[in-house]
Amino acid sequence: MINDASTRHAALDILWDAGTLQTCGRHGTYFNGSEDLTAAYKLANYKLTQEGGATPGERRAMTDAIKAAYEDNSILTECERCHDD
């Protein structure tokens, strides 16, 4: 579980931007998308580089956050709340 809310939010944004996770337009919940975790890691690296670089520790923290956010949200293949409606 990710403790830093801003890091978790950034990781989820990267996962969504990369298509690795999808979001439900109705409920805002995340669920599995392309399953391409490598695309999310590459996008994060690109964004960190564009923002002026990052230390190896910062890059590792983001990689860990992406992995944790993916593991927390990739179990479902569709919005659980839509399925229950």
Beta strands, then each sheet from edge to edge (+ up, - down):
strand 1: 21-23
strand 2: 30-32
sheet 1: 1+ 2-
end
